[in-house]
Amino acid sequence: MLLVAAMTFFLFPFMAASVNIALPSIGAELALDGVTLGWITTAYLLASAVFLVPFGRMADIYGRKKVFTSGIVIFTIASLLAAVAGSGLMLISFRILQGIGVSMLAGTAVALLTGVFPLAERGKVLGINAMAAYAGLALGPVLGGVITQHLGWRAIFFLNVPLGLIVIGAVLWKLKGEWTGARGEKFDFAGSALYTLALLALIYGFTTLPAISGIWLVVAGIIGLTVFTRLQLRSRSPVLNTDLFRKSRTFTFSSLAAVLEYSPVLAISFLMSLYLQYVRDFTPESAGLVLVAMPAISAMVSPLAGRLSDRIEPRVIASAGMAITTVGVALFIFFDDATPLWSVVAGLVVVGCGLALFASPNINAVMSSAPRSAYGVASAMVATTRQIGMVFGMGIAMLMLAAYMGRVEITPEYFPLFQTSMRTSFIVLAALCFGGIFVSLTRGRIRQPPLQGR
């Protein structure tokens, strides 16, 4: 189970990171502006975010392995379709399909791990899983840059097909049995539809601000989620157990902290990829080698952070990680076309270290505060908060690009405006991370038993 989960958590971050490094090449071939390029990334995140909780609940009822396997099949097919896309609209559509597949994977993998391994080993296992995810993020820019430069951006999507088939083979060959936490309960289709539409309106509306339509969508999303919450309180088989939030301060504030912590992650990758290749005139391969610094340090630190969360209060480690992330994001505010390369790498390393110290302890806190019967939904919430945070971060970046540059291709005469939009984005993202430090500290303590034999 650990091997299959680690392979999966390597796969979809690798997809996100490698596509980001290919965005300038995609834009050149398909004649896309900066905002549309942002949607190639955002559509993937948005689709995965809105479907995570419904699929997590479905996994608890019908079987986590079934949902997991279906997700990797959909992801693999969508990768093949994206590789042959002939326009920006087609590519964005297939990225949405990829995101749906990812929502089925991310909403069940952590639940499967948590159900298989005992509490005393949970932090270590989650740390290994996080290391696999950061390894995907680390290899994504490097391999993505090499592949884009020598084989073209379409080869990135083709590469995911054999990788997906390997995971499917491993599941069918080695992963026997089935895991459920709420077998026999009814699935709330109406509640799932309302949740999906409300969250979609909220997040999509945010990415289109300050347009009037965006404001109305945000308002509609908030109203929809409010109605959804009230209906779930009365439901005998809710798609989202609101008791997880109402009765557990740890679950609530850990989830909110994750939204704030992950808000700069993909925005950094997106903006720095454009910055390095447009403003600094790096090749895709060279830009990928620079961007590897952030996930590489995260991959190295994650196992240590996971083991520490088995021994030390997760709140302390996660909050320290959030503070480090804040410092790292703040460094990006001062970047311009003359910034030394070592400063860029240093900023990426600091953020990567902070992310690693936050991730495993925070997941440990969330899953340890949920009952076994709700592991699927809790696992889905872990992934949902991460995806929502990254979508909001990308929304901020796209909002600033639209505000300062408009919908134009990024050419040399627009470089100063691009750098201004980038700087403003990092100011907002650093402020969000700073607020997240206090949210993380507010979550409360988690009493964990000592490791046996130690």
Backbone torsions as a table, in degrees:
resi	resn	phi	psi	omega
1	MET	NA	-40.1	179.5
2	LEU	-64.6	-40.7	179.6
3	LEU	-64.0	-45.9	-179.4
4	VAL	-64.4	-44.5	179.7
5	ALA	-63.9	-41.5	-179.3
6	ALA	-65.2	-40.0	177.6
7	MET	-62.4	-40.1	-179.7
8	THR	-68.2	-45.2	-179.0
9	PHE	-69.8	-16.7	170.5
10	PHE	-76.9	-38.2	-168.5
11	LEU	-66.9	-53.5	-171.8
12	PHE	-78.9	-26.5	168.7
13	PRO	-67.7	-34.5	176.4
14	PHE	-60.0	-41.0	178.6
15	MET	-61.3	-48.2	-177.4
16	ALA	-63.3	-45.2	-175.9
17	ALA	-70.4	-39.9	-177.8
18	SER	-70.4	-35.6	177.9
19	VAL	-67.6	-38.3	179.0
20	ASN	-57.7	-40.6	-178.0
21	ILE	-71.9	-21.2	-179.0
22	ALA	-90.7	-3.9	-173.9
23	LEU	-56.2	-46.0	178.2
24	PRO	-58.9	-38.0	178.6
25	SER	-69.1	-39.5	176.4
26	ILE	-62.2	-44.1	179.9
27	GLY	-61.6	-38.4	-179.7
28	ALA	-68.4	-41.7	-177.8
29	GLU	-73.1	-39.2	-175.6
30	LEU	-100.7	3.9	178.1
31	ALA	55.7	58.6	-177.1
32	LEU	-109.7	144.0	176.5
33	ASP	-82.2	174.4	-175.5
34	GLY	-61.6	-39.1	-179.1
35	VAL	-67.4	-41.8	178.2
36	THR	-65.6	-38.3	174.9
37	LEU	-58.9	-39.2	177.0
38	GLY	-61.2	-34.1	-179.7
39	TRP	-70.1	-24.0	175.9
40	ILE	-62.9	-35.2	175.5
41	THR	-82.8	-45.0	-173.4
42	THR	-67.6	-38.0	-179.7
43	ALA	-59.3	-39.4	177.9
44	TYR	-61.8	-46.7	-179.8
45	LEU	-69.2	-42.4	-176.8
46	LEU	-62.3	-45.9	-179.9
47	ALA	-62.8	-41.2	180.0
48	SER	-68.2	-35.8	-177.1
49	ALA	-67.3	-44.1	-171.3
50	VAL	-76.5	-20.1	-177.5
51	PHE	-101.6	-4.7	-173.8
52	LEU	-61.4	-50.2	-176.5
53	VAL	-65.7	-47.6	176.5
54	PRO	-56.7	-42.1	179.7
55	PHE	-71.5	-31.1	175.5
56	GLY	-63.7	-42.8	177.1
57	ARG	-66.3	-41.8	178.3
58	MET	-60.1	-38.5	179.3
59	ALA	-65.8	-38.5	178.0
60	ASP	-63.1	-33.3	-175.5
61	ILE	-87.9	-50.0	-170.6
62	TYR	-98.9	-14.6	179.1
63	GLY	128.3	123.5	-176.8
64	ARG	-70.9	-34.7	179.0
65	LYS	-65.9	-40.3	-179.8
66	LYS	-61.0	-47.8	-179.1
67	VAL	-66.3	-41.5	179.3
68	PHE	-59.3	-48.0	-178.5
69	THR	-64.8	-41.8	178.0
70	SER	-60.7	-38.4	-179.2
71	GLY	-63.5	-44.1	-178.0
72	ILE	-70.1	-30.5	176.0
73	VAL	-65.7	-47.1	179.4
74	ILE	-62.5	-43.0	179.9
75	PHE	-60.2	-42.5	-177.6
76	THR	-67.4	-43.5	178.4
77	ILE	-63.8	-43.2	179.8
78	ALA	-62.6	-36.1	177.6
79	SER	-62.7	-41.5	178.4
80	LEU	-64.0	-42.6	179.7
81	LEU	-65.9	-40.4	179.4
82	ALA	-63.5	-31.9	-178.6
83	ALA	-65.6	-23.9	-177.9
84	VAL	-111.2	14.1	-178.9
85	ALA	-62.5	138.2	-176.6
86	GLY	-104.0	-2.3	-179.4
87	SER	-152.5	167.2	177.6
88	GLY	-61.4	-40.8	-179.8
89	LEU	-63.5	-43.1	178.1
90	MET	-63.3	-43.2	-179.0
91	LEU	-62.9	-44.0	179.1
92	ILE	-63.6	-39.0	179.0
93	SER	-62.1	-43.9	-179.7
94	PHE	-73.2	-26.6	174.0
95	ARG	-67.3	-34.6	175.1
96	ILE	-62.1	-43.6	178.4
97	LEU	-63.4	-39.1	174.6
98	GLN	-59.3	-43.0	-179.7
99	GLY	-62.1	-37.3	177.2
100	ILE	-63.2	-42.8	176.6
101	GLY	-61.5	-42.4	179.2
102	VAL	-62.8	-37.1	179.7
103	SER	-62.1	-32.7	178.1
104	MET	-74.5	-30.7	178.7
105	LEU	-77.3	-54.0	-175.4
106	ALA	-67.2	-26.8	-179.7
107	GLY	-78.1	-7.3	-177.1
108	THR	-126.0	-27.0	-173.4
109	ALA	-60.8	-47.4	-179.6
110	VAL	-66.3	-36.7	177.6
111	ALA	-62.6	-41.3	177.8
112	LEU	-62.8	-45.2	178.7
113	LEU	-62.2	-46.3	-177.3
114	THR	-64.4	-34.4	179.3
115	GLY	-74.4	-25.0	-176.2
116	VAL	-88.1	-41.3	-173.4
117	PHE	-96.2	144.6	179.4
118	PRO	-69.6	162.5	-176.2
119	LEU	-56.9	-39.5	-175.4
120	ALA	-65.9	-21.1	-179.3
121	GLU	-107.6	1.8	-171.2
122	ARG	-63.2	-45.1	-179.3
123	GLY	-60.9	-42.5	179.8
124	LYS	-62.4	-45.1	-178.5
125	VAL	-65.8	-44.0	178.3
126	LEU	-64.3	-32.5	176.3
127	GLY	-65.6	-41.1	176.6
128	ILE	-63.9	-41.6	179.0
129	ASN	-63.2	-41.9	177.7
130	ALA	-64.0	-36.7	177.9
131	MET	-61.4	-40.2	178.3
132	ALA	-63.5	-41.1	179.2
133	ALA	-63.1	-44.6	-179.9
134	TYR	-70.7	-27.9	174.3
135	ALA	-65.2	-38.7	174.9
136	GLY	-63.0	-42.5	177.1
137	LEU	-65.0	-33.8	-178.7
138	ALA	-73.0	-44.7	-178.5
139	LEU	-77.0	-22.5	-179.6
140	GLY	-55.6	-55.1	179.4
141	PRO	-63.1	-39.0	-177.0
142	VAL	-67.8	-57.8	-179.6
143	LEU	-66.6	-37.5	178.1
144	GLY	-61.0	-41.4	178.5
145	GLY	-66.3	-44.2	179.5
146	VAL	-64.3	-46.8	-178.3
147	ILE	-63.8	-44.8	-178.8
148	THR	-61.9	-42.1	-176.4
149	GLN	-70.3	-35.9	-172.9
150	HIS	-104.5	-27.3	-176.5
151	LEU	-120.1	-13.0	-177.4
152	GLY	96.7	158.3	-173.6
153	TRP	-67.7	-25.9	-178.7
154	ARG	-64.7	-28.3	-179.3
155	ALA	-64.2	-25.4	177.9
156	ILE	-61.9	-45.1	179.8
157	PHE	-69.7	-38.0	176.6
158	PHE	-61.1	-36.6	-178.8
159	LEU	-61.7	-32.1	-178.1
160	ASN	-70.5	-18.8	-179.0
161	VAL	-65.9	-54.4	177.7
162	PRO	-64.6	-34.1	177.4
163	LEU	-62.6	-43.7	177.6
164	GLY	-63.2	-39.5	179.0
165	LEU	-64.6	-34.6	177.3
166	ILE	-63.4	-43.4	179.1
167	VAL	-64.5	-43.7	178.7
168	ILE	-59.2	-44.3	178.5
169	GLY	-61.6	-41.2	-179.9
170	ALA	-64.6	-39.7	179.5
171	VAL	-64.4	-48.7	-176.8
172	LEU	-69.2	-30.4	-175.6
173	TRP	-83.0	-45.3	-169.1
174	LYS	-111.9	-25.4	-173.0
175	LEU	-90.7	92.4	-177.0
176	LYS	-93.4	156.6	176.8
177	GLY	85.3	-176.4	-179.4
178	GLU	-143.7	152.5	-178.9
179	TRP	-127.8	128.9	175.0
180	THR	-137.6	159.3	176.9
181	GLY	-124.7	-11.2	-177.2
182	ALA	-143.6	42.3	-177.8
183	ARG	-58.8	135.4	178.0
184	GLY	94.9	-16.3	178.4
185	GLU	-78.4	158.9	-178.4
186	LYS	-85.4	145.0	176.4
187	PHE	-90.7	129.1	-176.9
188	ASP	-85.6	89.4	-178.1
189	PHE	-67.3	-40.9	-179.7
190	ALA	-65.0	-45.0	178.4
191	GLY	-63.8	-38.4	178.8
192	SER	-63.7	-42.3	179.9
193	ALA	-64.4	-43.7	179.6
194	LEU	-63.8	-44.0	178.8
195	TYR	-60.5	-46.7	-177.7
196	THR	-62.7	-47.2	-178.4
197	LEU	-66.9	-40.6	-179.1
198	ALA	-66.3	-44.4	-180.0
199	LEU	-67.7	-38.1	177.1
200	LEU	-61.5	-45.1	179.4
201	ALA	-62.7	-41.9	-178.4
202	LEU	-63.8	-50.8	-174.8
203	ILE	-73.4	-44.8	178.6
204	TYR	-63.5	-40.5	177.9
205	GLY	-60.3	-39.9	179.6
206	PHE	-62.9	-39.3	-177.6
207	THR	-71.3	-15.0	-179.5
208	THR	-103.4	1.8	176.0
209	LEU	-60.8	151.9	6.3
210	PRO	-92.8	22.6	179.1
211	ALA	-60.8	148.6	179.8
212	ILE	-59.3	-39.6	178.4
213	SER	-60.5	-36.6	177.7
214	GLY	-64.1	-41.2	179.1
215	ILE	-62.1	-45.3	-179.9
216	TRP	-64.4	-37.8	178.5
217	LEU	-66.0	-41.1	177.6
218	VAL	-61.7	-45.7	178.4
219	VAL	-60.9	-44.9	179.3
220	ALA	-62.3	-38.9	178.6
221	GLY	-64.3	-43.4	178.8
222	ILE	-63.0	-45.0	178.5
223	ILE	-61.9	-44.0	-179.5
224	GLY	-61.7	-42.6	179.1
225	LEU	-68.4	-32.7	176.5
226	THR	-65.1	-46.1	177.3
227	VAL	-62.6	-42.8	179.1
228	PHE	-58.0	-44.9	-179.4
229	THR	-61.2	-43.5	-179.9
230	ARG	-65.7	-39.5	178.2
231	LEU	-66.5	-36.4	179.9
232	GLN	-66.9	-30.6	178.0
233	LEU	-64.8	-27.8	-178.0
234	ARG	-96.0	-14.2	-174.5
235	SER	-75.5	141.5	176.9
236	ARG	-79.8	-22.4	179.0
237	SER	-136.9	71.5	-174.5
238	PRO	-68.7	147.1	175.5
239	VAL	-71.4	-30.0	176.4
240	LEU	-128.7	112.9	-179.7
241	ASN	-70.9	102.2	-176.6
242	THR	-67.8	-14.3	176.0
243	ASP	-63.4	-26.2	176.9
244	LEU	-57.4	-35.5	179.4
245	PHE	-89.4	-42.4	-173.6
246	ARG	-69.9	-34.1	-173.7
247	LYS	-104.0	-2.0	-178.5
248	SER	-134.7	104.7	176.0
249	ARG	-64.1	-33.8	179.6
250	THR	-61.0	-47.2	-179.5
251	PHE	-62.5	-44.1	-176.4
252	THR	-64.2	-52.5	-174.6
253	PHE	-76.7	-26.8	174.1
254	SER	-66.8	-38.8	178.9
255	SER	-66.7	-44.2	179.3
256	LEU	-65.3	-39.5	178.5
257	ALA	-61.5	-37.3	179.7
258	ALA	-65.0	-39.8	177.8
259	VAL	-58.0	-44.6	-177.6
260	LEU	-72.6	-39.2	-177.8
261	GLU	-66.6	-38.5	-175.2
262	TYR	-88.6	-3.6	-178.8
263	SER	-59.3	-34.6	-179.4
264	PRO	-88.3	-7.3	-167.4
265	VAL	-60.0	-60.6	-176.5
266	LEU	-78.1	-26.0	176.0
267	ALA	-63.3	-39.3	176.8
268	ILE	-62.1	-48.5	-179.8
269	SER	-60.7	-43.5	-179.2
270	PHE	-64.9	-53.6	-176.0
271	LEU	-68.3	-39.6	-178.8
272	MET	-71.7	-30.2	174.8
273	SER	-63.9	-44.7	177.7
274	LEU	-67.0	-42.2	-179.5
275	TYR	-60.2	-48.3	-176.5
276	LEU	-68.2	-40.5	-175.2
277	GLN	-84.5	-32.1	178.4
278	TYR	-89.4	-60.2	-173.1
279	VAL	-72.7	-42.8	-175.7
280	ARG	-95.7	-3.7	175.5
281	ASP	61.0	37.5	175.1
282	PHE	-79.9	150.8	170.4
283	THR	-74.9	160.5	176.1
284	PRO	-55.4	-39.6	-179.9
285	GLU	-63.8	-45.4	-179.4
286	SER	-67.6	-41.1	178.2
287	ALA	-61.9	-39.4	178.3
288	GLY	-63.1	-38.9	178.9
289	LEU	-65.3	-32.1	177.3
290	VAL	-73.2	-46.9	-175.4
291	LEU	-68.9	-15.6	179.7
292	VAL	-66.4	-18.1	-175.6
293	ALA	-58.9	-41.8	-175.9
294	MET	-66.5	-56.2	180.0
295	PRO	-69.6	-26.8	-179.6
296	ALA	-64.6	-45.2	178.8
297	ILE	-68.2	-32.9	176.7
298	SER	-64.6	-41.4	179.4
299	ALA	-63.3	-36.5	-179.2
300	MET	-73.6	-35.2	-174.6
301	VAL	-87.7	-24.9	-173.7
302	SER	-56.8	-46.8	178.9
303	PRO	-59.8	-39.0	177.3
304	LEU	-63.0	-44.3	179.3
305	ALA	-62.3	-39.6	178.5
306	GLY	-63.4	-44.7	179.0
307	ARG	-65.6	-38.7	178.6
308	LEU	-62.3	-35.5	-178.3
309	SER	-71.3	-13.4	172.1
310	ASP	-80.0	-18.2	-173.8
311	ARG	-115.5	-33.7	-175.8
312	ILE	-114.5	149.2	178.8
313	GLU	-50.1	117.9	-177.5
314	PRO	-55.6	-32.7	-179.6
315	ARG	-57.2	-40.7	-176.7
316	VAL	-66.4	-47.7	-177.6
317	ILE	-66.6	-45.1	-178.7
318	ALA	-63.5	-40.5	-180.0
319	SER	-66.7	-38.8	175.9
320	ALA	-63.1	-41.2	177.2
321	GLY	-61.4	-39.5	-179.9
322	MET	-65.7	-38.6	178.1
323	ALA	-64.1	-40.9	178.2
324	ILE	-64.8	-40.8	177.8
325	THR	-60.7	-41.1	179.4
326	THR	-59.0	-44.8	178.9
327	VAL	-62.0	-44.1	-178.9
328	GLY	-63.1	-44.4	179.4
329	VAL	-64.1	-37.8	179.8
330	ALA	-61.8	-30.4	179.5
331	LEU	-63.3	-33.0	-177.7
332	PHE	-67.5	-18.8	-179.4
333	ILE	-60.9	-30.0	-171.4
334	PHE	-96.6	6.8	-178.6
335	PHE	-76.1	140.0	173.3
336	ASP	-143.5	-168.4	-175.5
337	ASP	-73.5	-5.0	178.6
338	ALA	-112.8	6.6	-178.7
339	THR	-63.9	130.0	177.9
340	PRO	-60.4	146.4	-178.2
341	LEU	-61.5	-34.6	-178.9
342	TRP	-64.4	-29.8	177.5
343	SER	-68.4	-39.1	177.2
344	VAL	-62.2	-46.9	-180.0
345	VAL	-63.3	-40.5	180.0
346	ALA	-61.6	-42.5	177.9
347	GLY	-61.8	-41.9	179.0
348	LEU	-65.1	-39.2	179.5
349	VAL	-64.8	-43.0	-179.0
350	VAL	-63.2	-46.5	179.1
351	VAL	-62.9	-42.3	179.9
352	GLY	-60.8	-40.2	178.1
353	CYS	-65.3	-43.3	179.0
354	GLY	-62.9	-42.9	179.4
355	LEU	-61.6	-42.1	-179.1
356	ALA	-65.1	-41.6	179.9
357	LEU	-68.0	-25.5	-179.5
358	PHE	-84.6	-42.0	-164.4
359	ALA	-60.3	-63.8	-174.5
360	SER	-62.0	-47.7	178.0
361	PRO	-60.0	-36.3	-179.8
362	ASN	-69.1	-42.4	176.3
363	ILE	-62.5	-41.6	177.8
364	ASN	-57.7	-42.3	-179.7
365	ALA	-65.2	-43.5	-178.8
366	VAL	-64.6	-50.9	-175.3
367	MET	-69.3	-33.1	179.2
368	SER	-72.1	-18.6	-180.0
369	SER	-94.9	1.2	-178.5
370	ALA	-107.7	145.2	175.0
371	PRO	-71.0	155.6	-177.1
372	ARG	-58.1	-34.2	-178.2
373	SER	-67.2	-16.6	-177.3
374	ALA	-112.9	18.7	-178.2
375	TYR	-60.1	-37.2	-179.6
376	GLY	-63.1	-48.4	179.5
377	VAL	-67.1	-40.8	179.0
378	ALA	-63.5	-41.4	176.3
379	SER	-61.3	-41.7	178.1
380	ALA	-63.9	-37.8	178.9
381	MET	-66.9	-35.5	176.2
382	VAL	-58.1	-48.9	-179.3
383	ALA	-70.7	-36.5	-179.2
384	THR	-62.6	-46.4	-179.5
385	THR	-63.9	-37.0	177.5
386	ARG	-64.9	-46.2	-178.7
387	GLN	-67.2	-41.7	178.5
388	ILE	-61.3	-41.9	178.0
389	GLY	-59.6	-45.0	-179.5
390	MET	-68.5	-35.6	176.8
391	VAL	-64.7	-43.4	178.9
392	PHE	-64.4	-38.6	176.9
393	GLY	-62.7	-44.3	176.5
394	MET	-65.0	-36.1	177.3
395	GLY	-61.2	-41.1	177.4
396	ILE	-62.9	-45.1	179.8
397	ALA	-62.2	-44.2	-179.9
398	MET	-68.0	-36.6	177.8
399	LEU	-61.9	-42.9	-179.6
400	MET	-70.2	-37.6	175.9
401	LEU	-61.5	-44.3	-179.7
402	ALA	-67.3	-37.4	-177.1
403	ALA	-70.2	-40.4	-175.0
404	TYR	-92.6	-32.1	-173.5
405	MET	-112.5	-30.6	-171.4
406	GLY	80.4	-173.3	-178.0
407	ARG	-90.8	78.0	179.0
408	VAL	-130.0	155.5	173.4
409	GLU	-68.3	145.6	-176.7
410	ILE	-80.8	101.2	179.7
411	THR	-117.8	166.3	-173.5
412	PRO	-51.9	-35.7	-178.3
413	GLU	-68.4	-16.3	179.7
414	TYR	-101.3	1.8	-178.4
415	PHE	-57.6	-45.2	178.7
416	PRO	-59.6	-41.0	178.5
417	LEU	-67.3	-37.5	177.1
418	PHE	-61.5	-44.3	-179.6
419	GLN	-65.4	-34.1	176.7
420	THR	-66.3	-42.6	178.4
421	SER	-65.2	-38.1	178.0
422	MET	-63.6	-44.4	-179.6
423	ARG	-62.8	-44.0	179.9
424	THR	-64.4	-39.0	178.1
425	SER	-59.1	-44.6	-177.8
426	PHE	-71.1	-28.8	174.4
427	ILE	-62.6	-46.9	180.0
428	VAL	-64.9	-44.2	-177.9
429	LEU	-66.3	-37.9	176.9
430	ALA	-64.4	-38.3	178.0
431	ALA	-64.3	-40.4	178.2
432	LEU	-63.3	-43.6	179.2
433	CYS	-64.9	-37.1	178.9
434	PHE	-62.9	-43.3	176.4
435	GLY	-64.3	-31.6	-179.8
436	GLY	-65.4	-25.7	177.5
437	ILE	-58.2	-45.6	-176.9
438	PHE	-73.7	-34.2	174.9
439	VAL	-62.8	-42.8	-179.5
440	SER	-63.8	-39.9	-179.7
441	LEU	-70.0	-20.9	-175.7
442	THR	-82.3	-10.3	-170.6
443	ARG	-66.0	-22.6	-178.4
444	GLY	93.6	172.1	-176.6
445	ARG	-87.3	155.6	173.3
446	ILE	-122.8	118.3	179.1
447	ARG	-84.1	120.3	-178.7
448	GLN	-121.0	140.4	179.4
449	PRO	-70.3	150.3	177.7
450	PRO	-67.1	154.1	177.7
451	LEU	-64.2	137.8	179.4
452	GLN	-66.1	137.9	177.4
453	GLY	79.3	8.5	-179.4
454	ARG	-128.4	NA	NA
